Amino acid sequence: MDELINFLFEAQILSRLQKSGIEYLRGPVSDTVASHSFLTVLTGWILAFSEKADESKVIKLCLIHDIVESRIKDQNIMNLIYLKKIDEKKVFKEIFEELPASLKKEFNALIAEFLAGKTKEARISKDASKLAWMIIIKECLVMGNKQAKKWLHFSLAQLKTKSGKQLGKKLIKAKIDDWWLNVLQKKFGISDIDWKKLLGE
């Protein structure tokens, strides 16, 4: 059981590691690897449903796709251009080494599939990670970072699945506050005109 506890302690590090792309995006919001992974899981699940893929496998792929960053940190696009290519598969294997044999076998198989990116589930998982990042970029754009628009379209161009591309295009056009404004409108009958009155416009 010690190896399982140690693995969970290592995974917890991800809640304190910042996504490195924020450095080049210049905020004004922040994101951790763990919160990114959570949003990636939800996005992956939605995409798997839309693409009629193996939802369970996609969820697992999304859950562990960034666990390697507990040891090598998040590498942004500039890091990947200039730093020597890291053998992620090897680092993943080291992280999983002490786990029970059957769990280690499954984790290594999942990561090999994710890194190869050839199956539908792997492509969906990669798209889910991109879309989760796009949500953070969208928040930065709405909060006044005009340069974030370039990053949004750059990320959109990297999406591979039909559902991923559709969701990405919707995300770019969407208003990030609509979800909770709609809730208030339904619960309290607040219309656009009411909002203007409340705001003194």
C-alpha positions as CSV (number, residue, x, y, z in Angstrom):
1,M,0.0,0.0,0.0
2,D,2.9,2.4,0.6
3,E,3.5,2.7,-3.2
4,L,-0.1,3.7,-3.8
5,I,0.1,6.4,-1.1
6,N,3.4,7.7,-2.5
7,F,1.8,7.8,-6.0
8,L,-1.1,9.8,-4.6
9,F,1.3,12.2,-2.8
10,E,3.1,12.7,-6.1
11,A,-0.2,13.4,-7.9
12,Q,-1.1,16.0,-5.3
13,I,2.0,18.0,-6.4
14,L,0.0,18.8,-9.6
15,S,-2.4,21.0,-7.6
16,R,0.5,23.4,-6.9
17,L,2.2,23.3,-10.3
18,Q,1.3,26.2,-12.6
19,K,0.6,25.7,-16.3
20,S,3.6,27.3,-18.0
21,G,1.8,28.7,-21.0
22,I,0.4,31.4,-18.7
23,E,3.9,32.9,-18.6
24,Y,3.8,33.7,-22.3
25,L,0.1,34.5,-22.3
26,R,0.7,37.0,-19.4
27,G,-2.5,36.2,-17.6
28,P,-4.4,37.8,-15.9
29,V,-5.7,34.4,-14.7
30,S,-3.7,31.4,-13.6
31,D,-4.2,27.6,-13.8
32,T,-2.6,24.6,-12.2
33,V,-1.9,21.3,-13.8
34,A,-4.4,19.6,-11.6
35,S,-7.3,22.0,-12.4
36,H,-6.4,21.7,-16.1
37,S,-6.6,17.9,-15.8
38,F,-10.0,18.1,-14.1
39,L,-11.4,20.3,-16.9
40,T,-9.7,18.0,-19.5
41,V,-11.5,15.0,-18.0
42,L,-14.9,16.6,-18.2
43,T,-14.2,17.9,-21.8
44,G,-12.9,14.5,-22.8
45,W,-16.0,12.8,-21.5
46,I,-18.2,15.2,-23.5
47,L,-16.1,14.6,-26.7
48,A,-16.1,10.8,-26.2
49,F,-19.9,10.9,-25.9
50,S,-20.2,13.1,-29.1
51,E,-17.7,10.9,-31.0
52,K,-19.2,7.6,-29.8
53,A,-15.9,6.6,-28.4
54,D,-14.9,4.6,-25.3
55,E,-15.8,7.1,-22.6
56,S,-14.2,5.1,-19.8
57,K,-10.9,5.0,-21.6
58,V,-11.0,8.7,-22.5
59,I,-11.6,9.6,-18.9
60,K,-8.6,7.5,-17.8
61,L,-6.4,8.9,-20.5
62,C,-7.3,12.5,-19.5
63,L,-6.8,11.8,-15.8
64,I,-3.2,10.6,-16.1
65,H,-2.0,12.4,-19.3
66,D,-0.2,15.1,-17.3
67,I,0.9,13.1,-14.2
68,V,4.5,13.1,-15.7
69,E,4.6,16.9,-15.0
70,S,5.1,16.1,-11.3
71,R,8.7,15.4,-12.3
72,I,9.4,17.4,-15.5
73,K,6.9,20.3,-14.9
74,D,4.6,21.7,-17.7
75,Q,6.5,22.4,-20.9
76,N,5.2,25.2,-22.9
77,I,5.6,25.5,-26.7
78,M,8.8,27.6,-26.4
79,N,10.3,25.1,-24.0
80,L,9.6,22.3,-26.4
81,I,11.3,24.2,-29.2
82,Y,14.6,24.9,-27.4
83,L,14.9,22.2,-24.7
84,K,16.2,18.7,-25.5
85,K,13.3,16.4,-26.2
86,I,12.3,14.7,-23.0
87,D,11.5,11.0,-23.2
88,E,8.1,11.3,-21.5
89,K,7.3,7.6,-21.9
90,K,10.4,6.7,-19.8
91,V,9.4,9.2,-17.1
92,F,5.9,7.9,-17.0
93,K,7.3,4.3,-16.6
94,E,9.4,5.5,-13.7
95,I,6.4,7.1,-12.0
96,F,4.4,3.9,-12.4
97,E,7.3,1.5,-11.5
98,E,6.3,0.8,-7.9
99,L,2.6,0.3,-8.5
100,P,0.9,-3.1,-8.4
101,A,1.7,-5.1,-11.6
102,S,-1.8,-5.0,-13.1
103,L,-2.3,-1.3,-12.5
104,K,1.2,-0.5,-13.8
105,K,0.5,-2.5,-16.9
106,E,-2.8,-0.6,-17.6
107,F,-1.2,2.8,-16.9
108,N,1.7,2.2,-19.2
109,A,-0.6,0.9,-22.0
110,L,-2.8,4.0,-21.6
111,I,0.2,6.4,-21.8
112,A,1.6,4.6,-24.8
113,E,-1.7,5.0,-26.5
114,F,-2.0,8.6,-25.6
115,L,1.5,9.5,-26.7
116,A,1.2,7.7,-30.0
117,G,-2.1,9.6,-30.7
118,K,-3.3,7.1,-33.2
119,T,-6.6,5.9,-31.7
120,K,-9.8,7.8,-31.6
121,E,-9.7,7.9,-27.8
122,A,-6.1,9.3,-27.8
123,R,-7.1,12.0,-30.3
124,I,-10.1,12.9,-28.2
125,S,-8.0,13.1,-25.1
126,K,-5.5,15.4,-26.8
127,D,-8.3,17.6,-28.1
128,A,-9.8,17.7,-24.6
129,S,-6.5,19.0,-23.2
130,K,-6.3,21.7,-25.8
131,L,-9.9,22.8,-25.2
132,A,-9.4,22.9,-21.5
133,W,-6.4,25.3,-22.2
134,M,-8.6,27.3,-24.6
135,I,-11.1,28.0,-21.8
136,I,-8.3,29.6,-19.7
137,I,-7.2,31.6,-22.8
138,K,-10.8,32.7,-23.3
139,E,-10.9,34.0,-19.7
140,C,-7.7,36.0,-20.3
141,L,-9.2,37.5,-23.4
142,V,-12.4,38.5,-21.7
143,M,-10.4,40.1,-18.8
144,G,-8.6,42.4,-21.3
145,N,-5.6,40.4,-22.7
146,K,-6.1,41.1,-26.4
147,Q,-3.1,39.0,-27.3
148,A,-5.0,35.9,-26.1
149,K,-7.0,36.0,-29.3
150,K,-4.0,34.7,-31.3
151,W,-3.5,31.8,-28.8
152,L,-7.2,30.9,-29.1
153,H,-7.0,30.6,-32.9
154,F,-3.6,28.8,-32.7
155,S,-5.0,26.2,-30.3
156,L,-8.2,25.8,-32.5
157,A,-6.0,25.0,-35.5
158,Q,-4.4,22.1,-33.5
159,L,-7.7,20.3,-32.8
160,K,-8.2,17.0,-34.7
161,T,-11.6,15.6,-34.0
162,K,-14.8,16.8,-35.6
163,S,-16.5,17.4,-32.2
164,G,-13.4,19.1,-30.9
165,K,-13.3,21.5,-33.7
166,Q,-17.0,22.3,-33.3
167,L,-16.6,22.9,-29.6
168,G,-13.5,25.0,-30.2
169,K,-15.3,27.3,-32.6
170,K,-18.3,27.6,-30.2
171,L,-15.9,28.4,-27.4
172,I,-14.3,31.2,-29.3
173,K,-17.7,32.9,-30.0
174,A,-19.3,32.2,-26.6
175,K,-19.7,34.7,-23.8
176,I,-18.2,33.2,-20.6
177,D,-20.9,34.6,-18.3
178,D,-23.9,33.4,-20.2
179,W,-24.2,30.2,-18.2
180,W,-24.9,31.9,-14.9
181,L,-26.8,34.9,-16.4
182,N,-29.1,32.4,-17.9
183,V,-29.6,30.7,-14.5
184,L,-30.6,34.1,-13.0
185,Q,-32.9,34.9,-15.8
186,K,-34.7,31.6,-15.4
187,K,-34.9,31.7,-11.6
188,F,-35.7,35.4,-11.2
189,G,-37.0,36.5,-14.6
190,I,-34.2,39.0,-15.2
191,S,-34.1,40.0,-18.8
192,D,-31.4,42.0,-20.8
193,I,-33.5,45.1,-20.3
194,D,-33.6,44.5,-16.5
195,W,-29.8,44.1,-16.4
196,K,-29.4,47.4,-18.1
197,K,-31.7,49.1,-15.6
198,L,-29.8,47.4,-12.7
199,L,-26.5,48.6,-14.1
200,G,-27.9,52.1,-14.7
201,E,-27.4,51.9,-18.5
